Amino acid sequence: MSAPKQIVFDGYTCTVARLAYQNGRVALRLMDAYGGAPVTTATVNLIDEPMDADEVAIKTYSENDGMLAALIEAGIVSAPVRHVRSGWVEVPVCKLLMEVER
């Protein structure tokens, strides 16, 4: 088994954990690579938005500013395939490019 993919976000070296929201959609959580503590959740669950099984909605606002660039650079997600309005923000929807730790 290979080592988990690491990315740098907001000064933290992180691994990416694949979780699931209650409706079964993919959730990505960044975990501190050295201590294992959660750093942030990289995704949002847009329950009213139709999405393919390999798509994730990336939270890029507030404390997640810079998240999309970090995930793209690490090869975790594609560039956005579309944007969806959620409240006051536009949320990028991307393809999940690689399997991440479960």
C-alpha positions as CSV (number, residue, x, y, z in Angstrom):
1,M,0.0,0.0,0.0
2,S,1.4,3.4,-0.9
3,A,1.7,6.3,1.5
4,P,-1.3,8.7,1.6
5,K,-1.1,11.6,-0.8
6,Q,-0.1,14.8,1.1
7,I,-1.0,18.4,0.3
8,V,-0.2,21.7,1.9
9,F,-3.1,23.9,2.9
10,D,-2.9,27.1,5.0
11,G,0.5,26.1,6.4
12,Y,-0.5,22.6,7.3
13,T,0.9,19.4,5.7
14,C,-2.2,17.3,5.3
15,T,-3.4,13.9,4.2
16,V,-6.9,13.7,2.5
17,A,-9.4,11.4,4.0
18,R,-12.4,10.3,2.0
19,L,-15.6,10.2,4.1
20,A,-19.3,10.2,3.1
21,Y,-22.1,12.6,3.9
22,Q,-25.3,11.1,5.2
23,N,-26.8,11.0,1.6
24,G,-23.7,9.0,0.4
25,R,-21.9,11.8,-1.4
26,V,-18.2,12.0,-1.1
27,A,-16.8,14.3,1.6
28,L,-13.1,15.2,1.7
29,R,-11.5,16.0,5.0
30,L,-7.9,17.3,5.5
31,M,-6.1,15.7,8.4
32,D,-2.8,16.9,9.9
33,A,-0.2,14.6,8.4
34,Y,1.8,14.4,11.6
35,G,-0.8,14.2,14.4
36,G,-3.9,13.1,12.5
37,A,-6.1,15.9,13.8
38,P,-8.7,17.3,11.5
39,V,-7.7,20.5,9.8
40,T,-10.8,21.3,7.7
41,T,-13.4,19.8,5.5
42,A,-12.7,20.6,1.9
43,T,-16.1,19.9,0.5
44,V,-19.7,21.0,0.9
45,N,-22.8,18.8,0.5
46,L,-25.1,20.5,-2.0
47,I,-28.1,18.3,-1.3
48,D,-30.4,19.9,-3.9
49,E,-27.8,19.8,-6.7
50,P,-27.7,16.8,-9.0
51,M,-24.1,15.5,-9.1
52,D,-22.3,12.5,-10.6
53,A,-20.8,9.9,-8.2
54,D,-17.3,11.2,-9.0
55,E,-18.0,14.8,-8.5
56,V,-17.3,16.9,-5.4
57,A,-18.3,20.4,-4.4
58,I,-15.3,22.3,-3.0
59,K,-15.7,24.8,-0.2
60,T,-13.5,27.8,-1.3
61,Y,-14.9,30.6,0.9
62,S,-14.2,31.7,4.4
63,E,-11.5,29.6,6.2
64,N,-11.2,27.5,3.0
65,D,-9.8,30.3,0.8
66,G,-7.1,28.6,-1.4
67,M,-8.6,25.1,-1.0
68,L,-9.4,24.6,-4.7
69,A,-5.8,25.5,-5.8
70,A,-4.3,23.2,-3.2
71,L,-6.5,20.2,-4.3
72,I,-5.8,20.8,-8.0
73,E,-2.1,21.1,-7.5
74,A,-2.0,17.9,-5.5
75,G,-3.9,16.1,-8.3
76,I,-6.9,15.3,-6.0
77,V,-9.5,17.1,-8.1
78,S,-9.9,18.5,-11.6
79,A,-10.4,22.1,-12.5
80,P,-14.0,23.0,-12.0
81,V,-16.5,21.4,-14.5
82,R,-19.1,23.9,-13.4
83,H,-20.1,26.3,-10.6
84,V,-23.3,26.2,-8.5
85,R,-24.9,29.0,-6.6
86,S,-25.3,28.2,-2.9
87,G,-26.6,31.2,-0.9
88,W,-24.2,34.1,-1.5
89,V,-21.4,32.1,-3.0
90,E,-20.5,30.2,-6.2
91,V,-19.3,26.7,-5.4
92,P,-17.0,24.9,-7.8
93,V,-17.9,21.3,-8.7
94,C,-14.9,19.2,-9.7
95,K,-14.2,15.6,-10.7
96,L,-12.4,13.5,-8.1
97,L,-9.2,12.4,-9.8
98,M,-7.8,9.9,-7.4
99,E,-8.8,7.5,-4.7
100,V,-8.0,8.9,-1.3
101,E,-7.7,7.2,2.1
102,R,-11.0,6.0,3.6
